[in-house]
């Protein structure tokens, strides 16, 4: 494993991004935050897998928005 400064850096260096964070807000921040996976087009064509234990409806909503962003 190689440490990265932020989720966007992980996305830039990876084909697949795995998330396993505390709650829905943390997932949203990791995906859509200023340094998130979708920041600066870092996610184009990438696959994200969320392993976090969050509400299924929130997961579906995040997935729709992430897909619209190219993730």
N, C-alpha and C positions, 0 to 999 in steps of 0.2 A: 504494500500500500504506500501511497505517496500523499502527504498532507497537502491540502489546498487551502487557500485563504478564504474562499467563500463558495457557495453553491454554483455560482456562475463559472468559476474556475474549474470546478469538477466537471460541469457540463462541457466546457470547452475541450477538456482532455479525455473525455469518456464517450463511449457509444451508448452506455446504459448508466442511468443515475438511480441509485437506491436511496430512499428516504426512510428513516425510522426515527421520528422525533416525538416529542411529548404530547402535543395536542393539535387541534385544527388550526389555530393561529400560527403555530410553528410551521406546519405544512405550508400554509399560505405564504408565510414569510420566506421559506426556503425556495418556493416555486416562483412567487411574484414579487418579492421584495427587491429593493434597489440592487442588491448583489445576488439575486435569486437565479434559479436555473434558466428562466426565460429572459433575463436581463441581456441587453445588447445582442440579441439574436443568438445567444450561446446555445440555444436548444434546438435549432433547426434540424429536423430529421432524427433527433435523439429519442430514446425510450426512457421513460421514468416509471419506476415501480415504487409505490408508497406502501411501506410495511407498518406504518403507524396505526395505532388503534384509535381511529376517529369515527365520527358519525358517517354512515354510508351515504347519506344524501349530500353531505359536505364533500365527500370523496368524488361523487358524481359531478358536482358543480365545479370543483377544482379541475377535474379531468376535462370537462367541456371547455373551460377557459384555456387550459394548457394546450389542448388540441388546436384551438383557434389560433394560438400563438406559435404553432408549428412543432410542439412537443408531442 
